[in-house]
């Protein structure tokens, strides 16, 4: 089963920083916030990211933002392969779907739909 969320956390391979993308459906807003590990090993907001920052102008509204991660468990962990089940024998994929709109001067509503997939050979 895929893991679906309105938040996507991307960690650097070194484990010293992460970037968090979040969709707030009530405010129709997409935000980003970066974090770095402090001297005590805890994630703290990075410089310039004390608060989440909007990824778009106030005139653009995000109707839908969906992150879908397949598979939902680490496919490279032997514990997730059950008696030869090949369900987890493929690269992890993050699918991202975004639907936005803005009020236009000529038209009432201008819509844009965007969808893409990203894959990596590492699952962390």
Number of C-alpha atoms within 10 A of each C-alpha: 9 13 12 16 13 16 18 19 13 13 15 11 11 7 12 14 18 20 17 15 20 23 23 15 14 8 10 16 22 23 16 18 19 23 19 17 15 13 7 6 10 10 16 15 18 17 9 10 13 12 12 16 16 15 13 12 9 10 9 16 19 22 20 18 23 18 21 19 21 20 19 14 16 18 20 16 10 9 10 16 15 10 7 9 9 11 12 20 14 12 15 22 18 18 16 18 14 17 15 17 17 17 13 11 8 7 8 8 10 13 14 11 12 10 11 9 12 10 13 10 10 11 15 11
